[in-house]
């Protein structure tokens, strides 16, 4: 499969409802997104942006996929304070973390509002069912967000989870950012073998799926609705307001709140997992909520675990354009205007560092199957640069700083990495992740 085609499927799988929209509906959403994007540019005093490269390797403006052209220097050191002083111990690191959170909040992901509305969880249904060979208690939940501060917008979080029925103790759980396929929409063929849910249940653990687009749409047109619109009372965002990735992470934290009250779930051993844009959301969720014990970050690319300073594959200009800018704070747009990726005060390795000392598995697909857009080497490099923080905190970094051959499993540290043989999926890496994570969950 050609990389350009894979990029289409990445978008298609992340947004199944989009494929069911009429062209008129899509055009309307795009128009509203572009209008909001233009408003943010005006607020920033920017007239134009640099266009991002194409994900089609045959296009005249194709994204760079030539390693000989990669140059990135002046990578910020997570263990150096903004004042230039070194971080010498764990106490220093706690102070340095506050600096990094401030930089990410102001310049990239946006500030999570204070005094967010409460969420009341209601059970839609509960049933005992057989998943694979495991008897499972399966619950479908709806988190009703208190909209008394702005009744014009209603928000609810869709979340479902299952745990083995015949257990007499609380169990670990893997929580995935996922989606619900619209009724009647043809799904892609299922890969052979057990599903990830079946694999997790067979270990005696639970699984959960939260639907991020149920509480915040994946487009700029939706920023005046959902949890972002509710908090802003339907008004446009300010330049340092949170973006969709932060909002999706907020919803995952609310699901974790509910799991803390379920005696069948060991809420101290919950893994957060996601693929592609949901991989970005998963690493943001893990960085900003220390209750998540482990991260499985799938093909998150630019805006997630990939070094933005590395000019290879998707770039800042793509993220800041009208199709993806809503993931971030409006301030981030300026890095595709009068500034560039080298002007960012932070990069992906420092996001990974904010997850330390908790273990993280970074998953990516084959460059020939998934394509080079995701930039597996850029994610590996970010993990390498985050390694000294894990060491400072008494944890093991990646076991090598040399990018390994495909299908090499780097499992000897608290940071793990594997580039699997498939495309834009976590699928082939699930057995490796489960084997690696046992020492943390059991």
C-alpha positions in Angstrom: 0.0 0.0 0.0 1.4 3.4 -0.9 2.0 5.9 1.9 -0.4 8.5 0.3 -3.2 5.9 0.5 -2.3 5.0 4.0 -2.6 8.7 5.0 -6.1 8.6 3.7 -7.0 5.6 5.7 -5.4 7.2 8.8 -7.9 10.1 8.4 -10.7 7.7 7.5 -10.3 5.5 10.5 -9.9 8.3 13.0 -13.1 10.0 11.7 -15.6 7.3 10.6 -18.5 9.7 10.9 -16.8 12.0 8.4 -17.2 9.4 5.6 -21.0 9.4 6.1 -21.4 13.2 5.8 -22.7 14.7 2.6 -20.3 16.9 0.7 -22.4 19.9 1.7 -21.9 19.0 5.4 -18.2 18.6 4.9 -17.9 21.9 3.0 -19.8 23.7 5.8 -17.5 22.3 8.5 -14.5 23.2 6.5 -15.8 26.8 5.9 -16.5 27.3 9.6 -13.1 25.9 10.6 -11.3 28.1 8.1 -13.2 31.2 9.4 -12.2 30.4 13.0 -8.6 29.8 11.9 -8.6 33.2 10.2 -9.9 34.8 13.3 -7.1 33.3 15.3 -4.5 34.5 12.8 -6.0 38.0 13.0 -5.7 37.9 16.8 -2.1 36.9 16.4 -1.4 39.6 13.8 -0.5 37.1 11.1 -1.5 37.6 7.5 -0.3 34.3 6.0 1.3 31.0 6.9 3.9 28.9 5.3 2.2 25.9 3.6 2.9 22.5 5.0 4.5 19.7 2.9 2.3 17.1 1.2 2.0 13.5 2.6 2.0 12.2 -1.0 5.6 11.2 -1.7 5.0 11.8 -5.5 3.8 15.4 -5.0 6.1 18.3 -6.0 6.0 19.6 -2.4 6.3 16.2 -0.8 7.5 16.0 2.8 11.1 15.3 3.3 11.9 11.5 3.6 15.6 11.8 3.0 17.7 11.3 6.1 20.7 13.0 4.6 18.7 16.3 4.5 17.8 16.1 8.2 19.4 18.7 10.4 18.2 19.7 13.8 20.2 21.5 16.4 19.7 23.4 19.6 17.4 20.8 21.1 16.2 22.2 24.5 17.6 20.3 27.4 14.8 19.2 29.8 17.4 19.2 32.7 18.3 22.9 32.3 16.1 25.6 33.9 15.1 28.5 31.8 17.6 30.6 33.8 20.4 28.3 32.6 20.9 26.5 35.9 21.1 22.7 35.7 18.6 20.3 37.3 20.6 18.4 39.8 18.1 16.3 41.8 14.5 15.2 42.0 13.5 18.3 43.9 14.9 20.5 41.1 13.0 18.4 38.6 9.7 19.1 40.3 10.4 22.8 39.8 11.6 22.3 36.2 8.4 20.4 35.4 6.4 23.5 36.3 8.4 25.5 33.8 7.8 22.9 31.1 4.0 22.7 31.8 3.8 26.5 31.5 5.6 26.5 28.2 3.5 23.7 26.8 0.3 25.4 28.1 1.1 28.8 26.7 2.7 27.9 23.4 1.4 24.5 22.3 -1.5 22.6 23.9 -3.2 25.5 25.7 -4.3 26.0 29.3 -6.8 23.7 30.8 -9.5 26.0 32.3 -9.9 26.2 36.1 -13.2 25.3 37.7 -14.2 22.9 34.9 -17.8 21.6 35.3 -18.4 18.3 37.2 -19.3 15.1 35.4 -22.0 12.7 36.7 -21.7 9.2 35.4 -24.8 7.3 34.5 -25.0 3.6 33.4 -26.6 3.1 30.0 -26.5 -0.7 30.4 -24.6 -3.5 32.0 -24.4 -7.1 30.7 -22.4 -10.2 31.1 -21.0 -11.4 27.8 -18.3 -13.7 26.4 -15.4 -11.8 24.7 -13.0 -14.3 23.2 -13.0 -17.0 25.8 -13.4 -14.7 28.8 -16.6 -14.1 30.7 -16.8 -10.4 30.9 -18.9 -7.8 32.7 -19.4 -5.0 30.2 -20.7 -1.6 31.0 -21.7 1.3 28.8 -21.5 4.6 30.6 -22.4 8.2 29.8 -20.7 11.1 31.7 -23.2 14.0 31.9 -21.3 17.3 32.1 -22.9 19.9 34.4 -24.0 22.7 32.0 -25.7 24.9 34.5 -23.1 27.7 33.8 -24.1 27.7 30.1 -27.3 25.6 29.4 -27.2 26.4 25.6 -24.5 23.6 25.2 -24.9 20.1 26.4 -22.0 17.7 26.7 -21.8 14.0 27.5 -18.9 11.6 27.5 -19.3 8.1 25.9 -17.3 5.5 27.7 -17.6 1.7 27.9 -15.4 -0.9 29.6 -15.2 -4.5 30.5 -13.6 -6.6 33.2 -13.4 -10.3 33.7 -16.5 -11.5 35.5 -15.0 -14.2 37.7 -12.3 -12.3 39.6 -12.3 -11.6 43.3 -9.8 -8.7 43.2 -9.4 -5.4 41.4 -7.7 -5.7 38.0 -5.5 -3.4 35.9 -7.2 -1.8 32.9 -6.1 -0.5 29.5 -8.1 2.6 28.4 -8.1 3.4 24.7 -9.1 6.6 22.9 -11.4 5.1 20.2 -14.4 5.5 18.1 -17.8 4.0 17.4 -18.5 2.9 13.9 -21.7 4.5 12.5 -24.5 2.0 11.9 -24.3 0.6 8.4 -20.8 1.8 7.7 -18.5 -0.8 6.3 -15.6 -1.5 8.6 -12.1 -2.4 7.5 -11.3 -6.1 7.5 -10.3 -7.3 11.0 -6.7 -8.6 11.2 -6.2 -12.3 12.0 -5.9 -13.4 15.6 -7.5 -12.1 18.9 -8.5 -8.4 19.2 -6.6 -6.2 21.7 -9.5 -6.5 24.1 -9.4 -10.3 23.9 -5.6 -10.2 24.5 -6.0 -7.9 27.5 -8.8 -9.9 29.0 -6.9 -13.2 28.6 -4.3 -11.7 31.0 -7.0 -11.1 33.6 -7.1 -7.4 33.0 -9.9 -5.0 31.9 -10.3 -2.8 28.9 -12.0 0.5 28.3 -12.8 2.7 25.2 -13.6 6.4 25.5 -15.0 8.3 22.5 -13.3 11.7 22.5 -15.5 13.1 19.7 -18.5 12.6 21.9 -17.4 15.5 24.0 -15.3 17.6 21.7 -15.5 17.5 17.9 -12.3 16.9 15.8 -12.5 20.1 13.8 -12.3 23.8 14.2 -16.0 24.2 13.5 -16.7 22.4 16.8 -14.7 24.8 19.0 -17.8 26.8 19.9 -19.4 23.6 21.1 -18.4 20.6 23.2 -16.5 21.0 26.4 -14.4 23.9 25.0 -17.4 25.8 23.8 -19.3 25.2 27.0 -16.5 26.6 29.1 -16.1 29.6 26.7 -19.9 30.1 26.6 -19.9 29.7 22.9 -17.3 32.4 22.3 -14.0 32.1 20.4 -10.9 30.8 22.2 -8.3 33.1 23.6 -4.8 32.7 22.3 -3.6 30.4 25.1 -6.9 28.5 25.5 -6.7 24.7 25.4 -7.1 22.8 22.2 -8.9 19.6 21.4 -6.0 17.3 22.5 -6.1 18.8 26.0 -9.9 18.5 26.0 -9.8 14.9 24.9 -7.3 14.3 27.7 -9.6 15.9 30.2 -12.3 13.4 29.2 -10.0 10.5 29.8 -9.2 11.8 33.3 -13.0 11.9 34.0 -13.3 8.3 32.9 -10.4 7.5 35.3 -12.4 9.3 38.1 -15.2 6.8 37.5 -12.9 3.8 37.4 -11.5 4.9 40.8 -15.0 4.2 42.2 -15.3 0.7 40.7 -14.0 -2.0 43.1 -13.4 -4.3 40.2 -10.8 -2.0 38.7 -7.3 -1.2 40.1 -7.3 2.5 39.2 -3.6 2.7 40.2 -2.8 0.4 37.2 -4.6 2.0 34.3 -2.8 2.3 30.9 -3.7 5.1 28.5 -3.5 4.1 24.8 -4.2 5.7 21.5 -3.3 5.7 17.8 -2.4 8.6 15.5 -4.3 11.8 16.6 -5.5 9.7 19.6 -1.9 8.8 20.2 -1.2 12.5 20.6 -4.1 12.7 23.0 -2.8 9.7 25.0 0.6 11.2 25.6 -0.9 14.5 26.5 -3.3 12.8 28.9 -0.4 10.9 30.5 1.8 14.0 30.8 -0.9 16.0 32.5 -2.5 13.4 34.7 0.0 11.5 36.8 -2.6 8.9 37.8 -2.2 7.1 34.4 0.3 4.4 35.2 1.5 3.5 31.8 1.4 4.9 28.2 1.0 2.9 24.9 1.6 5.7 22.4 0.8 4.5 18.8 2.1 6.4 15.7 1.4 9.7 17.3 3.8 11.6 15.0 4.0 15.4 14.9 2.2 17.1 17.9 2.7 13.8 19.8 6.0 11.9 20.4 7.9 13.1 17.3 10.6 15.8 17.5 9.2 18.9 15.8 12.6 20.2 15.1 13.3 17.2 12.9 12.3 18.3 9.4 11.1 14.9 8.2 7.5 13.9 7.4 4.7 16.0 8.9 5.7 19.4 10.0 4.5 22.3 12.2 3.1 24.0 9.1 0.7 21.1 8.7 -0.4 21.1 12.3 -1.0 24.9 12.3 -3.2 24.9 9.2 -7.0 25.0 9.3 -7.3 21.2 9.3 -5.4 20.5 12.5 -4.9 23.8 14.4 -7.8 23.0 16.7 -5.7 20.3 18.4 -3.6 23.1 19.9 -3.7 26.5 21.5 -4.1 29.3 18.9 -0.7 30.5 20.0 0.8 27.5 18.2 -0.2 28.9 14.8 2.5 31.5 14.9 5.2 28.9 14.5 4.0 28.5 10.9 4.1 32.2 10.4 6.7 34.6 11.6 8.3 31.8 13.7 9.3 28.2 13.0 9.8 24.9 14.7 13.2 26.0 16.0 11.6 28.9 17.9 9.5 26.6 20.0 10.7 26.7 23.6 9.8 23.0 24.0 9.7 19.8 21.9 8.4 16.3 22.1 11.1 14.8 24.2 10.1 17.2 27.0 6.5 16.0 26.8 7.8 12.4 27.2 9.9 13.6 30.1 6.8 15.0 31.8 5.5 11.4 31.9 8.6 10.2 33.8 9.1 8.1 35.8 6.1 6.2 34.5 6.8 3.6 31.8 5.9 4.3 28.2 5.9 2.1 25.1 6.2 4.0 21.8 4.8 2.1 18.8 5.2 2.8 15.1 4.6 1.0 11.8 6.8 0.1 8.9 8.0 3.0 6.8 7.0 1.1 3.6 3.5 0.2 4.9 2.6 3.2 7.2 4.7 5.7 5.2 7.3 8.2 6.4 4.8 10.9 7.4 4.6 9.7 11.0 8.5 9.7 11.3 9.3 6.7 13.5 12.9 7.8 13.9 11.7 11.2 15.1 9.7 9.5 17.9 12.6 7.3 18.7 14.9 10.3 19.0 12.5 12.1 21.3 12.5 9.0 23.6 16.4 9.1 23.5 16.4 12.8 24.5 14.0 12.1 27.3 16.2 9.3 28.7 18.3 11.5 31.1 15.2 12.5 32.9 14.2 8.9 33.5 17.7 8.2 34.7 17.6 11.1 37.1 14.4 9.6 38.6 16.0 6.2 39.0 14.4 4.6 35.9 15.9 3.0 32.8 15.9 4.8 29.5 15.9 3.2 26.1 18.7 0.6 25.9 20.3 2.2 22.8 20.6 5.6 21.2 21.0 4.0 17.7 17.8 3.7 15.7 17.2 0.0 15.5 16.2 -2.2 12.5 12.5 -2.8 12.0 10.9 -5.3 14.3 13.6 -4.8 17.0 12.0 -4.8 20.4 13.7 -2.4 22.8 12.2 -3.7 26.0 15.0 -3.4 28.5 14.0 -0.1 29.9 11.1 1.9 31.3 11.0 3.5 27.9 10.3 0.9 25.2 10.2 1.1 21.5 9.2 -1.1 18.6 8.7 -0.4 14.9 6.4 -3.2 13.7 5.9 -4.7 10.2 2.4 -3.3 9.6 0.8 -0.1 8.7 -1.0 2.7 10.6 -2.1 0.5 13.6 -0.9 -0.6 17.0 -2.1 -4.2 16.1 1.2 -6.1 15.6 2.7 -4.5 18.8 0.0 -5.5 21.2 1.5 -8.9 22.1 4.9 -7.2 22.7 3.4 -4.4 24.8 1.4 -6.9 26.9 4.5 -9.0 27.6 6.6 -5.9 28.5 3.9 -4.2 30.7 3.3 -7.3 32.9 6.0 -6.3 35.3 4.3 -3.1 36.0 0.7 -4.3 36.2 0.9 -7.7 37.9 
